[in-house]
Amino acid sequence: MAKGYVETLLNPLPSEQKRVLVPALNYIQDNWRIGTGARATNAQWYRIESTTAAVAGEEFSVKHGLGAAPHTLIPVLNLTEQGAELVPLEVSRAADSERVYLKSSSTGAVITFYVEA
């Protein structure tokens, strides 16, 4: 979303309210980050690292600890690790409140991803 669009939405507000809201919203747009912690810096995304199964196409599960079934998995590539790669992932069955269930044609590959509930 462009900053100009946000300001247009705020135009009907009194100038005193816009004086406070416009810089706050611009700051959020300029500083949106995923980060490297267990939880994304500015989002309800949770970072998980695991390893694919030893046999290609075999289901493996990963504990996520959210307490609710995540609906989105976002794979990421760690650019600080030589040899890091994105591997094909397939959902083998719906995630539940404890685990995500995946398959991959890559064996024994370290994977990093975020989940969102």
C-alpha positions as CSV (number, residue, x, y, z in Angstrom):
1,M,0.0,0.0,0.0
2,A,1.5,3.4,-1.0
3,K,2.0,6.0,1.7
4,G,0.0,8.5,-0.4
5,Y,-3.0,6.2,-0.4
6,V,-2.9,6.0,3.4
7,E,-2.7,9.8,3.7
8,T,-5.7,10.1,1.3
9,L,-7.7,7.8,3.6
10,L,-6.8,10.0,6.5
11,N,-7.7,13.3,4.8
12,P,-11.2,13.6,6.3
13,L,-9.7,13.6,9.8
14,P,-8.9,16.8,11.7
15,S,-5.4,18.0,11.1
16,E,-4.4,17.3,14.7
17,Q,-5.3,13.6,14.4
18,K,-3.5,13.4,11.0
19,R,-0.4,15.0,12.5
20,V,-0.1,12.0,14.8
21,L,-1.4,9.2,12.6
22,V,0.5,9.9,9.3
23,P,4.0,9.6,10.8
24,A,3.0,6.5,12.8
25,L,1.7,4.7,9.8
26,N,4.7,5.8,7.6
27,Y,7.0,4.4,10.3
28,I,5.2,1.1,10.2
29,Q,5.4,0.9,6.4
30,D,9.1,1.8,6.4
31,N,10.1,-0.6,9.1
32,W,8.1,-3.8,8.4
33,R,10.4,-6.7,9.1
34,I,10.3,-10.5,9.4
35,G,13.5,-10.7,11.5
36,T,15.3,-13.8,12.6
37,G,13.7,-14.6,16.0
38,A,11.2,-17.2,16.9
39,R,8.4,-14.7,16.1
40,A,8.5,-12.3,13.1
41,T,9.3,-8.8,14.2
42,N,6.1,-7.2,12.9
43,A,3.8,-10.1,12.1
44,Q,2.1,-13.1,13.7
45,W,4.5,-15.4,11.8
46,Y,6.5,-18.0,13.8
47,R,9.9,-19.2,12.6
48,I,10.5,-23.0,12.5
49,E,13.5,-25.0,11.4
50,S,13.4,-28.7,10.7
51,T,14.8,-31.4,8.4
52,T,12.9,-33.2,5.6
53,A,12.5,-37.0,5.9
54,A,15.3,-39.4,5.0
55,V,13.1,-41.0,2.3
56,A,11.8,-39.0,-0.6
57,G,8.0,-38.5,-0.5
58,E,7.7,-39.8,3.0
59,E,5.5,-37.8,5.4
60,F,7.2,-35.9,8.2
61,S,5.7,-33.7,10.8
62,V,7.0,-30.6,12.5
63,K,5.8,-29.4,15.9
64,H,4.8,-25.7,15.7
65,G,3.7,-24.9,19.2
66,L,1.0,-22.4,18.2
67,G,-1.9,-24.1,20.0
68,A,-4.0,-23.6,16.9
69,A,-3.8,-25.0,13.4
70,P,-1.7,-22.7,11.1
71,H,-3.2,-21.9,7.7
72,T,-0.1,-20.6,6.0
73,L,3.5,-21.8,5.6
74,I,6.1,-19.5,4.2
75,P,9.4,-21.0,3.3
76,V,12.5,-18.8,3.6
77,L,16.1,-19.0,2.6
78,N,18.8,-18.2,5.1
79,L,21.3,-16.1,3.2
80,T,23.9,-16.4,6.0
81,E,24.3,-20.2,5.5
82,Q,26.3,-21.4,2.5
83,G,24.5,-24.2,0.8
84,A,21.1,-23.2,2.1
85,E,18.4,-24.0,-0.4
86,L,14.6,-23.9,-0.9
87,V,13.3,-27.4,-1.4
88,P,9.9,-28.6,-2.7
89,L,7.4,-29.0,0.1
90,E,4.0,-30.6,-0.2
91,V,1.2,-30.6,2.4
92,S,0.5,-34.3,3.1
93,R,-2.5,-33.6,5.4
94,A,-4.0,-30.6,7.1
95,A,-2.1,-29.0,9.9
96,D,-3.5,-29.3,13.4
97,S,-3.1,-27.5,16.7
98,E,0.3,-29.1,17.3
99,R,1.9,-30.1,13.9
100,V,2.3,-29.4,10.2
101,Y,2.5,-32.5,8.0
102,L,4.7,-32.3,4.9
103,K,6.4,-34.3,2.2
104,S,9.4,-33.5,0.1
105,S,11.3,-35.0,-2.8
106,S,14.5,-33.7,-1.1
107,T,15.9,-35.9,1.7
108,G,17.5,-34.8,4.9
109,A,17.4,-31.2,3.8
110,V,17.4,-28.5,6.5
111,I,14.4,-26.2,6.0
112,T,13.3,-22.9,7.5
113,F,9.8,-21.6,7.3
114,Y,7.3,-19.4,9.0
115,V,3.8,-20.4,9.9
116,E,0.8,-18.2,10.6
117,A,-2.3,-19.2,12.5
